[in-house]
């Protein structure tokens, strides 16, 4: 079996360090797109970690679409990982919640201003539909509708250069959304409607302002809960 260069892991946040080691193996060329990772037992021995720690790290890498785990076949580096360096960067900080939220804000604030200039009537209608559906069922777990709202805005920027960033944006959305312990539908609807109205009049400045107001609220809500859990 091929041996890979990696350091034994003994410090805290073991799963994060496993994740970093595997990312290093990919970025250093020891593992290439399409390659199969060593077997689970071999990785556990080489990294000196338990099965739960390893599986947590692999789960994060799979969420980030850097690897794919195939039943009875093994774990493989995704073919397109080389074209998604932002995902690898995100993987290294996926548990740094303040940094993940700031990354999401950076992406969305830029995309919404461009979307205001390019968005079509059809795209606006689809965005409004997500808001309507939350209004119809405010007590439901509307996380998927929230994600779809932000995805539609990002895609309406219609820029092929940032398409890879949109995938990363959705990953950061999933991460931050999973940390929300309680939902406030009336505030979500109010914020989403304000963003929609700004996009509808094709006003980049107002779209930026309303998206910032919304994401600032989300950031405070998540970080307040995050600090309480420490």
Buried (B, 14 or more C-beta within 10 A) or exposed (E): EEEBEBEEBEEEEBBBBBBBBBBBBBBEEBBEBEBEBBEBEBBBEBBEBEEEBBBBBBBBBBBBBBBBBEEEEEBBBBEBBBEBEBBBBBBBBBBEBEBBBBBBBBBBBBBBBBBBBEBEEEBBEBBBBBBEBBBEEEEEEBBEBBBBBBBBBBBBBBBEEBEBBBBBBBBBBEBBBEBBEEBEBEEBBBBBBBBBBBBBEBBBEBBBBBBBEBBEBBBEBBBEBEEEEE
